[in-house]
């Protein structure tokens, strides 16, 4: 079912665990390894000469630049010129020119199954449409999914291709600094991904992304991407340069992402394990800049999490009520809503 409206949702829309919770695009994380900005004049001086992949000033493209005499293997070039005339330079569009918003609803159905619904919007100021939407899950067995009109979905586990390639890249050249190491997918997740035959244009909204599963709700990461082409540089390309480009073929390194509710825990998962996982996700969001550890919600959540495993059901509800009241952003409310549904 497609719905196209003017971009005018309120900052926060929360009804209950049965209603919609919205996360505005300002809290989406830009998942991209740290890159140097490509100089406007194209001249690479100083330490920039040792780099071959850059972020364009517009933030929506990669700039690939390497010397014409570059060895086709992993060998560093002996003469790494700064002169643009002595370098081969190409541009490659990234998937970051959209401005995704997402609303979610989590409902428990008859028979103990849960329904997870997502409503995806693209900001009116976006430079391009949204063409992909993916949810990372620990496993995809026994999960049913539905798609909007003209979109198609599939489940896949790219652990043997993309993640293995990233591991090989980390073990060999080039030598990434610790801050530049590509982020590997935690616990080798699987994905349920939707691809749009009719992409979501700037200012438009699309309903109909849905999952149904017996697993209880947990926080999972959702990825939105624009339209892009990977990898469109001419051959032959040195293996050294390809190694720097490879991470950008993984969703974790070329997307906009946020936390949503998704099927994660088996029905008999102990509360202590569920609570520990929520704390891990919260800390990851703090490290990624999506949350502040100084917020009242984060402080209360960290302090009260042990009590959720020790107290009575009535006391758990009172703790969750206080957490919901302390939530001051869409993402904080999303976390509070999801843990309430999980417990």
N, C-alpha and C positions, 0 to 999 in steps of 0.2 A: 504493500500500500504506500503510495507516494503522497507526500504533502509538501507543498511549496508555499512558503509564507514570507512576509517581510521579516527581517532579522530583528525581533523585538522581544525576546524572552527576558524575564526579570533575572537579576543576578543569582538568586537562589530560589528554587522551587522544590519544596519538600512537603509532602502530605503525611507520610508514614512509611513503614516498610512495604506497604501496599501501593504507594504512589510513586511519582516520578521525582528523582533527585537530579538536579542539573549541575554540571561543572563547566564554567565558562572557559574559553580558550586561553585566558591569561594564566591558567594553572596547568596547561599542557606542557609537558617537558619536551624540549628540543633534543632529540637523541642523535647526536653527531659527535664523533671524536674531535678533540681540540685540533684546530688547524690555524696556520698562519694566514693572514689576509693578503691576497695578491695585490702588489703595488699597482697603482693606477697607470704608471708609465711602463710597466712590464719589466723593469730592470730589477734583477734579483741580486742584492748586494749582501755582504757579510754572511751571517748564518743562514739567510734565506736560500743561498746557493746550494745548500745541502738538502733542501726540500724539493719534492717533485709534485706534490699535490697540495693545492691551496683552496681556501674559500674565497669566492668572488665577493667584492664589497657589497653586492646586493643581497648576499646571504642565501641565494637560491640556486647557485651553481658551484661546481668544482672547476678549478682551473688546473689542468695538467700541463706541466712545463718541464722538459728535460733536454739536455744538450744533444745536438745532432750526432755527436760522436759517442753517445752513451752505449756501453756494451749491452748486447741483447740478453745477457744473463743477469746475475745478481751483483756483478762487479761495479764498484763506484767508478764514475767517469774520472779520467786523469785530468782532463781540462774542463772544469765546470764553469763555463762562461756566464757572465751576467748580461751579456748583450742579447736582446731579444732576437736579433738576426741570426744568432748561432744556436737558437733553441727551437724545438718543436713545441708549439703551444696549442692546446685544444680546450674547449669548454664542454662541460657535461651537466645537464640539468638535474637537480636534486628533486626530492619529493616533498619539499618543505614550503611550497608556496600557497598552501591552503591554511585556513584558520578554523580548525575543528572545534565544535562544542559537542558534548554528549550528555544526554539525559538517560537515566537508567531506572528500571522498576524491577523489584525482586518480589515474587509472590510464591507462597507455598500452596501447592495444588492438592487435590484429593489424592490419597495414596502415598503421601509423603514426598512426592516429587516437587521440584522447584522450577519456576519459570523466570528467566532472565531476559528482559527486553531492553533494547537500546534505541534511542532516537538521536540521529546524527545530523548536525547542522554545520554549515560552512559560513564563516563570518562575511558580512557584506564588504569588508575591506580586503578580502583575500585576493591574491594575484592569480589564482588558478583553482580548478575544481578539485574535489575529493574523489579519487578513483578507487581507493582501497580502504578497507576497515578490517582489522584483525584483532583477535583476542587470544592471548597466550594462556594455555592451561597445562596443568601437570600431565593430563592424559585426555584423550578424546573418545575413548570407548564408551558406548552406551549413552552418548550425548546426542540429542536430536537438535537440528537447527532449522530455522526458517529464514527466508530471504525476502527483501523488498522486490517489487515488480522490476524486471529488467536487470536485476542483480543475480549473481550466482555464487554459491558458497562451496567450499570444500575443506576437509580437515587434512592436516599434514603435519609431519614431524621431521623437520629438516636437520636432524642431529648428525646424519651421516654425510651431509654435503656441506652446508654453510658452516656449521660449528666446527667440523673437522678441518675445513679450510682455514678457519680463523686460528685454530690451535697450531696448525702447521706454520702459519704466518708468524705467530708469537714465538715459535721455537727457532726460527731462522731469520735471515735478514728480511727487511731492514730492522735496525735496532730502534724500537720505539722507546721513548721515555715512559716512566711509570704513568704519567698523566695522559699520555697519548695511546696507551694500550687499548685496543678495541674492547668494548664490553661484551663478554660472552653471555649468552642466555643462561639465567639461573636455572639449575636443575634440568637442563635440556628440555625446555617446554615444547609441547605441541601447539599448533595453532588451528583455530577455525577462522578462515578468512573469507571475506566477501569482496568480489570484484564487480565494479559497476559497468554495466552496458550503457547506462545513462548516468554519468558522474554527477555529483552534487555541486551545482554551480554556486558561486559566491552569493550569499543571501538566501540560500535555499535550505530546506529541511527535509529529511527522509526518515520515515518510520519503517518498521518491519524487520529489523535485525533481532532475532530471538533465539534463545537456547532453552532446552528443557532437559533436566537431569535429576537423578536421585541424589546426587552429591549436594551437600550443604554449602551455603554461600561462604566465599572467602574473597579477599582482595586479589585481583589479577590485573595484569597490565594490558590495556587496549592501545592499538597503534592505528593512526590515520595517516594516509599518504596521498599526495597529489599524483598527477600523471608525470611520468619521466621515462627516459630511455637509459638503460644500463647495458653495456658500457660502450659508448660511441666514440672511440678514438681510433685513429688509423693504425694499421699494422705496417711494419713490425713494431711492437711495443716491448721495451726491455722488461724482463721478469722483475727487476727491482721496482719498476714503476707499477706493474700489475699487483705486486704484493701490497703496495700502499693503497691501491684502489679496491682490493678485494673486500675489505670490511664494509664498504658502502653498499654491497649487494645484500647485506643482512638487515632485517627489519629493525634490529636494535640500534643500528647506526645510521639510519637514513629515514627518520620518521618523527612524528609528533605523538606523544603518548601520555596516558594518564591512568590512574587506578579506577577500576570499576568492580562491581560485584560479579562473580562468576562461579560456576560449579567447581569446587575445590576439595571439600572434605567428605570422606565417607561418613555415613550416618552414625557410626559408632566411634568416631574420632573423639578422644578425651578432650575436655574443655581446656586443659593445660596446654595441649598441643595447638589448639585453635588460637588461644590467646597469644602464645609465643610467636605464631606466624603473623598475627596482626601487628605485634610489636616490631617484627623484622621488616614488614612492609612499611610501617610508619618511619622507621629509621632510614630506610632506603629513600623514601620520599623527602626526608630532611636532607640527606646527602645530595639528592638531585635538585634541591632548591624549590621543590613544590610546596613544602611545609617549613615552618620555622619552629625549632625546638624551644623557642621562647614563648610560643603561643600558650594561652591558658589551656586549650584543648590538649596539646601535646604533653604539657606538664601533668595534667590530671590523668591522662591516659597512661603515661609511664608509671605514675605513682599508684594508680588504682588497678592496673592490670592483674597483679598477683591476687587481689581480693576477689576477682571474678572467678577464680578457680577454687576459692576456699569458702565463700559465703553461700547462704541460702539463696533460693531462686528470687525471693522477695528482695533481698539485699542486692542481688545482681541487677534487678530491674531499676532499683533506686540509683545504683552507680551508673547504669546506662543512661538514665534520665539526666543525670548531672553532666555526663559527657556530651549528650546532645545539646544541652543548654549552653555548654562552653564552646561549641563549634561555631566559628565565626566566618568560615569560608565554605564554598561548595564542596571542596575535597574533604575537609574535616567532617562535614555533615554526612558525606558519602561513607566515610569510614565508620562513623557512629551508627549509621543506619545499617550497614552491612554486618557489623559484629552483633548487633541486636538480632538480626535475622538468623545469624549463624548459631547463636546460643539459644 
